[in-house]
Amino acid sequence: MKIAVFFVGALHDTGFNACALEGAEAARDLPGAEIEIVHGTPFDPAAMTSALTAAADRSDAVVFIGGQGNRVTPEVAARFPDRAFAIVQGEVTAPNIASYDVLQEHSAFLAGCLAAKVTRTGTVGHLSGHRVTPGLKGRAAFAAGVAHTDPAVRLVTGFCGTQDDGAVTEAWARAIAGQGADVLFTMLNAARDGATHACRATGIRQIGNVGDWTLADPEVYIASAVARIDLGVRRAVTDLLAGQTPAAVEHLGVAEGAVQLALAPDVDAALAGELATIADRIASGALPVPTTYDGPELELAS
């Protein structure tokens, strides 16, 4: 079965796409899978639609990586009713569209709980790039985790419009630090280095996402909201090979081992235990994680 795995933006981005790529590469070992990696498409609806159409035309199935697929996949799938489509971080379904959602919001909520516990200034920050559904849900969950732990803690949050431009993210991270934040949760890809440089320069701690950034730089990263996007990709490819199209969105969260909050060695053991208890409550369904946010946002001039 010819399956195109479709990426938007930088492929080797040390973040979301890189993790998904690991899943796509691992899926090559599945019996019957002939995987093509499609990448280099810019974050532009027309460009995504055109490239996705071309990928569908030469494949039996397409796996779209990222929440951007929610916008463009239904139109293309309607033109190719004999092709199967899957969206990783998706929220739409159809007779030939399946969606798989790695619940980044679970680990983002835990990140918010941690940030509220360790802040000394009483202000924490959040920075993401594109305003897509997974990023919005992650921000909402982080904000909810902060409020759940200490409603008095102030949140400074913003979307800078890029996942890959380090100069932009450095400027935004410095601006958030300038607002008094001493902990910054980032949902970024190739542009993470800019935010990390700003955190090091301003002396604030960062909470990363997708991968475990505490292993790479524990001095800056106090934690990382791990999200195994690769597991979502593998699940999508497995279902495609089996001819299965789930009618409802398939969720992979704390309970499925797809997300966790990785902690740096200097996080207090007692606090780590508190966070583990909260994670257990999320996994059991006893603690629902909010996915909407209607609070204030930071805006910077271009």
Summary of the structure (lengths in Angstrom):
residues: 302
radius of gyration: 18.9
end to end distance: 45.9
largest distance: 56.8
contacts: 1149
relative contact order: 0.16
helix: 40%
strand: 23%
